[in-house]
Amino acid sequence: MGGAVHPIEGDPVSDDTASTDLADLLELATAVAVEAGELALERRRAGVTVAATKSSIEDIVTEADREAEALIRSRIDAARPDDGFLGEEGNVAESRTGLTWVVDPIDGTVNYFYDRPAWSVSVALVEGDPWNGGRAVVGAVFNPVSGELFRASRGGGAWLGERRLRVNEGVALELALVATGYAYKAETRIRQASIVEGVIGKVRDARRIGSAALELCDVAAGRTDVYYENELSPWDYAAGALIVEEAGGRFDIHPSAGMAFMVAGEAALGEQLRGLLIELGQ
Ligand code: LIP
C-alpha cells in the first residue's frame, strides 16, 4: 500500500477513534471492497438479471448488488460492530462510535447489468452524519474489471496502487475535460441535458462513465479535470470525495434554487465551473 497513514487526529469522536490507526481502517475498507468486487465479478460472469427497480424503471438493482452489500455488512459487523452502516441497498445501522461505513456495493449498476467494464465497489468510513457534513476518514474504490484500486486516508494521500494521485492544476475552464452524469428519472435527465447543452461549448469536451465513484477517482488521477453531478447519495461519493481531496482537489456540494449539485476538482477550476452552472440555472 502507498503512503503513510496517520491516526485520526483533532477532535476524536471517541476513545476508540483516538487510538484507532487509520491504517487498520483503510486495510478493512480495502479488503471488503476487493472481496465484494470479486464476488460481483463472479456473478457478472455467470449472468445477471434485474431483481427489482427503485426510483424508476431505469433504476435497477441486481441480486449481486444485494449479495455484495450483505457480504460487506457481515465483514464490517464482525470487525467493528459498534460502527454505523449506510448501504445503498438498504443495510442501515446506527453508529455508537460516531463512525459510519458508507457503501455502494456496485456503483454503476446499469453498466454492470450491460457488462460494460465501468463499475466499482465504493467503501468509505465517515466521521459524523453521512447525510449532513460527515467526512470520510478512509475510502476505497475498486474496479474489479480493470483491477484498479483507489485508496485514501485523511492526511495520508490518495493512491492508485503505489502511484500517488494528484488532480490537474492550472486548467482554464475553456480547456477543461468535464465529467458529469445523469439521474434515473427522465424529467431530471431532460433538465440535466439542457445544462450540458450550455456547458459543452464552453469547455474542451465532456465525458460520462456512469459511476460517480469512478468519475471522482478519474479527477483524482488527472484523467478528467473536473466533475459535477446532482442527485447523488453519500454512498455514490463518500469514498471518491476523500480520494479527490487527498489528491489536492476539493469536493463541494452546492445548494441551488434548482437541484443541489456537487463539484469535484482543483479549487479554482471548480469555482469557475460552479459559476457557469449557476449562470445556466443549475
Ligand atoms: C450511479 C451513479 C452515477 C449516476 C447514475 C447512478 P448507481 O449510481 O454512480 O454517477 O450518473 O445515475 O446514480 O445507481 O449505479 O449506484
Residues whose N, C-alpha, C, O or C-beta is under 5 A from the ligand:
A	BS01	LIP	I106 D107 G108 T109 V110 G181 Y182 A183 Y184 G210 S211 A212 A213 D236
